[in-house]
Each structure stands twice: as structure tokens, then as C-alpha cells.
Amino acid sequence: MKVSAEDAIKTLGLKPHREGGWYRRTYESEHLLQVAQGFRPCGTSILYLLKKSEVSRLHSLKSDETWYFHSGNSLELNLFDSGEFRCVQLGNAIELGQVPQATMAAGTVFGAFPCGPEEWSLVSCSVSPGFDYADLIWPDADELKKQYPENESLLRKLAPLK
């Protein structure tokens, strides 16, 4: 029996995320690190769900972030870093070139969307040093379009909310 997106969201106790999709923090280290912006937990983790029609809007963090695929549709992760574009298929079909996990280095602008027939995608995201909304950066969409003109339609699809 397939689980609907709404049932998965309810069962997992997920809430709307600012970048799109649904999440719940599942771990926050009690150990703190001093970073330029203050103190952060050594690491944090969330469950993150995207419905088939949703996207994770373009953003970057001041920490490294690793995504781990769990179930549902594969995800297309689109990374924009220092003038270079890279697309990663996150999923469990390794025979199709998908990978079960991917890491975005601090400062990498990225966004994602589900690919396939399923109603939703479920991943976990781990951030180290730990996530804080003060470290979430919304890129300038116009600047990205200048830097990556060949990816303009993709940038429009994943553009941050204004």
C-alpha cells in the first residue's frame, strides 16, 4: 500500500520548511563549536520531504550539508559553485547513476526537485557545524542567471522566494 504525501507528513510529524517542502529536526548535538557567527551545535539532522510538485529553493549554507536518500522519487540536486554547474541524481538506482548520498560544501548554491512517478521523496539532511537559520543564504537570482546563462530555465524553477 502506498503512503500519501499527507500521511507521510503527518506520521513523521513534519512542518513546512522555508526553502520548500516539509521537515522535522531529528538531531542536534549538545556539543557546541565556536564559528565566526557565534556558537553552533557540532551537527544537526532533519528528515526532509518534497512532494512531487515542490522544490527545494536555491540557497547556500555556511556549513557543509549532506543529503541521504530514503524513499520515494529520486531527487535532482542542482549545484552552482564558483562558476561550475553540477547535477547529482540522489536515489537508490545506482545502475542508473543515482547515488544514495551527496554533500554540498559550505557556500555552494543548490536546489532540488523530485523526479519520477511517486507522490513524494524522503531524505535526511545532516549539517556540520549544525544548522542555524542565521547561516541560510538566499542567492541573488539575477546574478546567478548572469553567471549561469545556460541554466536560466532551471534557475527560474528553483529561484528563491522574494
Protein Blocks (a to p, Z undefined) as FASTA:
>chain_A
ZZdfklmmmmnopacdfkgpjdddfbdcfbdcddfklccdfbdcddddddfkbccddddd
fbdcddddfbdcdddddddeehiacdddddjblmnopafbdcddehiacddddedjbfbd
cddddddddddfklpccddfklmmmmmmmlmmmmmmmoccZZ
